[in-house]
Amino acid sequence: MSMKVHAQFFFLICLLIVGIIVSNFLFSNKKKDDTKKNTTENVVIEQKQELKKYPSRNWDVPDLNVDAEGVMVYSLDSNFSYLNFRTYGKWPIASITKLLTAVVFIEDIGIQKKVPISKTALETEGYSGGFRSGEAYRGQDLVTVMLVTSSNDAATAIEEYAGGREAFINLLNAKAVLLGMNDTSFEDASGLSPKNLSTPNDLIKLARYIAEKHPEILGWTRLQSFISQPTNSAESNVIYNVNPFASDFSFLGGKTGTSPEARENILGFFTYKGERVICIILGSRDRVKAKEEIFKWIDLAYTIEQKN
């Protein structure tokens, strides 16, 4: 009887060991299958990510005859340039200058500083922005008014606060060098001087820097209106955007510039086929018409394909 019990016990132990071995074997195979499945799924995902869309030139469409002295249309998202025309040619940029003035004020002076408006600032050529002599404005509000109304008075007030025109010009030119804008030079903060010169290639660098470091500037430039409130007065003033592109549903921000020497300029961010596209036009006789013609041409001259 004892031998029989021992035999049964030994048989049960053997069954248990076999069961454990079989279970481990099945679990190991399942784990391998799951790993293989996950690896396959990852490969498929990576392959889908590699199938990025990119523009392909349709050479049946001739090059565009551009009404401008310099043009560059560049996608921030695909790092692709749709149109290059005299991209290294220097041209007066007029009030596009105010974009770099805003950058310098934010980085080198301080957006929360209170800036006074002097009588001298109000004597600057162009629309004042609704300022009155003796008022003081928070830096952000002053910069917003400068960008929305293209106020030269605001730009002059910034120059004065920074220690005078020469001191601020030095800051502008130093910032241009820092951004790699080697064909750019400034003589004032507003763009009134025809000696404020740049190129489409340099302005792309400025545009990319603003998009990366100071997107708030783009937000200010597309405001339809703004209530400016001095820090030392209860009286407020409503100002309106003078940028002709501000009402364009595809406009993401930017700045125009106009002067007899510069004619009509634009550095603008627009949405185009789901991407953020920078459009720079210098020296046009009609920048709104030129922008429309450029994007119509791009529609015809480029198709979207997938990489194999």
C-alpha positions in Angstrom: 0.0 0.0 0.0 2.8 2.3 0.9 4.6 1.6 -2.4 1.4 2.4 -4.3 0.9 5.7 -2.5 4.5 6.7 -3.2 4.0 5.8 -6.9 0.9 7.9 -7.1 2.6 10.8 -5.4 5.6 10.6 -7.7 3.2 10.5 -10.7 1.4 13.7 -9.5 4.8 15.5 -9.0 5.8 14.5 -12.6 2.5 15.9 -14.0 2.9 19.1 -12.1 6.5 19.6 -13.5 5.3 18.8 -17.0 2.4 21.3 -16.6 4.8 24.1 -15.5 7.2 23.4 -18.4 4.3 23.5 -21.0 2.9 26.7 -19.4 6.3 28.4 -19.6 6.7 27.3 -23.2 3.3 28.6 -24.2 3.8 31.9 -22.4 7.3 32.4 -23.9 5.9 31.9 -27.5 3.0 34.3 -26.8 5.5 36.9 -25.5 7.6 36.5 -28.7 4.5 36.8 -30.8 3.4 40.0 -29.0 7.0 41.5 -29.3 6.9 40.6 -33.0 3.5 42.2 -33.4 4.6 45.4 -31.6 7.8 45.6 -33.7 5.7 45.2 -36.9 3.3 47.9 -35.8 6.2 50.2 -35.0 7.7 49.7 -38.4 4.3 50.5 -40.0 4.0 53.7 -38.0 7.6 54.7 -38.9 6.9 54.0 -42.5 3.8 56.2 -42.4 5.8 59.0 -40.8 8.3 58.7 -43.6 5.6 59.3 -46.2 5.7 63.0 -45.6 4.1 65.2 -48.2 6.4 67.6 -50.1 5.9 70.0 -53.1 6.9 68.9 -56.6 7.4 71.5 -59.3 5.2 71.3 -62.4 7.5 72.6 -65.1 4.6 73.0 -67.5 3.9 76.1 -65.6 6.4 78.9 -66.5 8.2 81.0 -63.8 6.2 83.9 -62.4 6.8 87.4 -63.6 6.8 89.1 -60.2 5.8 92.7 -59.7 8.4 93.3 -57.0 12.1 93.9 -56.3 12.5 90.8 -54.2 10.3 87.9 -53.2 10.6 84.8 -51.1 7.8 82.4 -50.1 9.0 79.8 -47.6 7.2 77.0 -45.6 8.1 76.9 -42.0 6.8 73.4 -41.6 8.4 71.7 -44.6 11.4 74.0 -44.8 10.7 74.4 -48.5 11.0 77.6 -50.5 8.2 77.9 -53.1 9.5 81.1 -54.8 12.9 82.8 -54.8 13.3 86.1 -56.7 16.3 88.4 -56.0 16.5 87.0 -52.5 19.9 88.6 -51.9 19.0 92.0 -53.3 19.0 94.9 -50.7 15.9 97.0 -50.6 14.4 99.6 -48.1 12.1 97.7 -45.8 10.2 100.7 -44.3 8.0 99.7 -41.4 8.9 96.0 -41.5 11.7 97.5 -39.3 9.2 97.6 -36.4 9.3 93.8 -36.1 12.9 93.8 -35.1 12.3 96.9 -33.0 9.7 94.8 -31.1 12.2 92.0 -30.6 14.9 94.3 -29.3 12.5 96.0 -26.9 11.4 92.7 -25.5 14.8 91.1 -25.2 17.1 94.1 -24.4 14.8 96.6 -22.6 11.9 94.9 -21.0 8.2 94.6 -22.1 7.0 95.6 -18.6 8.8 98.9 -18.5 6.8 102.1 -18.5 7.7 104.3 -21.5 6.9 108.1 -21.5 5.6 109.8 -24.6 7.4 113.1 -25.3 6.4 116.1 -27.4 9.4 115.2 -29.7 8.1 111.7 -30.2 4.7 113.1 -31.2 6.4 115.3 -33.9 7.6 112.2 -35.7 6.2 111.9 -39.2 3.1 109.7 -39.6 0.1 108.7 -37.4 0.7 109.0 -33.7 -1.3 106.0 -32.5 -3.5 108.3 -30.4 -0.8 109.2 -27.9 -0.7 112.5 -26.0 2.4 114.2 -24.7 3.1 113.4 -21.0 1.4 110.0 -21.1 3.3 106.8 -20.2 2.5 103.3 -21.5 3.4 99.8 -20.4 6.0 98.5 -22.9 3.7 95.7 -24.2 0.9 98.2 -25.0 3.3 100.6 -26.7 4.7 97.8 -28.9 1.2 96.6 -29.7 0.1 100.1 -30.8 3.4 100.4 -32.8 2.7 97.2 -34.7 -1.1 97.5 -35.1 -1.1 101.2 -36.3 2.5 101.3 -37.6 3.0 104.2 -35.2 6.3 106.0 -35.8 5.7 108.0 -32.6 5.8 104.8 -30.6 9.1 103.7 -32.3 10.6 107.1 -31.5 9.4 106.9 -27.9 11.2 103.5 -27.7 14.4 105.1 -29.1 14.3 107.8 -26.5 13.7 105.4 -23.6 16.7 103.3 -24.8 19.0 106.3 -24.6 18.4 107.9 -27.9 18.4 107.0 -31.6 22.0 106.1 -31.9 21.9 103.8 -28.8 18.9 102.0 -30.2 20.3 101.7 -33.7 23.3 100.0 -32.2 21.0 97.5 -30.5 19.1 96.9 -33.8 22.2 96.3 -35.8 23.8 94.1 -33.1 20.6 92.0 -33.1 20.6 91.7 -36.9 24.2 90.4 -36.7 23.2 87.9 -34.0 20.4 86.6 -36.2 22.8 86.2 -39.1 21.2 89.0 -41.1 24.5 90.0 -42.6 23.0 92.1 -45.5 20.8 94.2 -43.2 21.4 97.6 -41.7 19.3 100.2 -39.7 19.3 103.9 -39.3 16.1 104.2 -37.1 13.5 102.2 -35.2 10.5 103.1 -37.3 11.6 102.5 -40.9 11.2 106.1 -42.0 14.8 106.1 -43.1 15.3 104.7 -46.7 18.7 103.5 -45.3 17.0 100.7 -43.4 17.9 98.0 -45.8 17.5 94.2 -45.9 17.0 91.3 -48.2 14.3 88.6 -48.5 16.8 86.0 -47.4 17.7 88.0 -44.2 14.0 88.7 -43.5 13.3 85.0 -43.6 15.8 84.6 -40.7 14.0 87.3 -38.8 10.6 85.7 -39.5 11.8 82.3 -38.3 13.2 83.8 -35.2 10.0 85.6 -34.3 8.0 82.4 -34.9 10.2 80.4 -32.6 11.1 82.9 -29.9 8.3 85.5 -29.9 5.1 84.2 -31.4 3.3 86.8 -29.3 4.4 89.4 -31.7 2.5 87.7 -34.5 -0.6 87.6 -32.2 -0.4 91.4 -31.7 0.0 92.1 -35.4 -3.2 90.4 -36.3 -5.4 92.2 -33.8 -8.3 93.9 -35.5 -8.4 96.6 -32.8 -6.8 97.4 -29.5 -7.6 99.6 -26.5 -4.5 101.5 -25.4 -4.5 102.6 -21.8 -1.8 104.9 -20.5 -0.6 104.1 -17.0 -1.0 107.7 -15.7 -4.4 108.5 -17.1 -7.9 107.2 -17.0 -8.5 108.0 -20.7 -8.2 105.1 -23.1 -8.0 105.1 -26.9 -9.3 102.5 -29.4 -6.9 102.0 -32.3 -7.5 99.9 -35.5 -5.2 97.7 -37.5 -3.9 99.4 -40.7 -2.5 96.2 -42.2 -4.5 95.4 -45.3 -3.9 91.7 -44.7 -5.3 91.7 -41.2 -8.8 90.8 -42.5 -7.4 87.9 -44.5 -8.6 84.6 -42.9 -5.3 83.0 -43.7 -3.2 85.8 -42.2 -1.2 84.6 -39.1 0.6 87.8 -38.4 3.3 90.1 -39.8 4.0 93.6 -40.9 3.7 95.8 -43.9 6.0 98.7 -44.9 5.3 101.6 -47.2 7.4 104.6 -48.3 8.2 106.4 -51.6 11.5 104.7 -51.7 10.4 101.3 -50.6 7.0 101.3 -52.4 4.9 98.5 -50.8 6.5 95.7 -48.7 5.1 92.8 -46.7 6.5 90.2 -44.3 3.5 88.0 -43.6 2.7 84.6 -42.2 -0.1 82.8 -43.9 -1.7 79.4 -43.8 -1.4 77.5 -47.0 -2.5 73.9 -47.4 -2.2 73.2 -43.7 1.3 74.8 -43.4 2.6 78.0 -42.1 4.1 79.9 -45.0 6.1 83.1 -44.8 5.6 85.5 -47.7 8.1 88.3 -48.2 7.5 90.9 -50.9 9.7 94.0 -51.3 9.2 96.9 -53.7 5.8 96.0 -55.1 3.4 98.5 -56.6 0.5 96.6 -55.2 1.4 94.0 -52.5 -2.1 92.7 -52.0 -2.4 91.9 -55.7 1.1 90.5 -55.8 0.4 88.2 -52.9 -2.7 86.9 -54.5 -0.9 86.3 -57.8 2.0 84.5 -56.1 -0.2 82.0 -54.3 -2.3 81.4 -57.4 0.9 80.6 -59.2 2.1 78.3 -56.5 -1.2 76.4 -56.8 -0.5 75.8 -60.4 3.3 75.4 -60.3 3.4 72.8 -57.4 1.7 69.6 -56.6 1.8 67.6 -53.4 3.3 64.1 -53.8 4.4 61.4 -51.3 7.9 60.1 -50.9 8.2 56.4 -51.8 
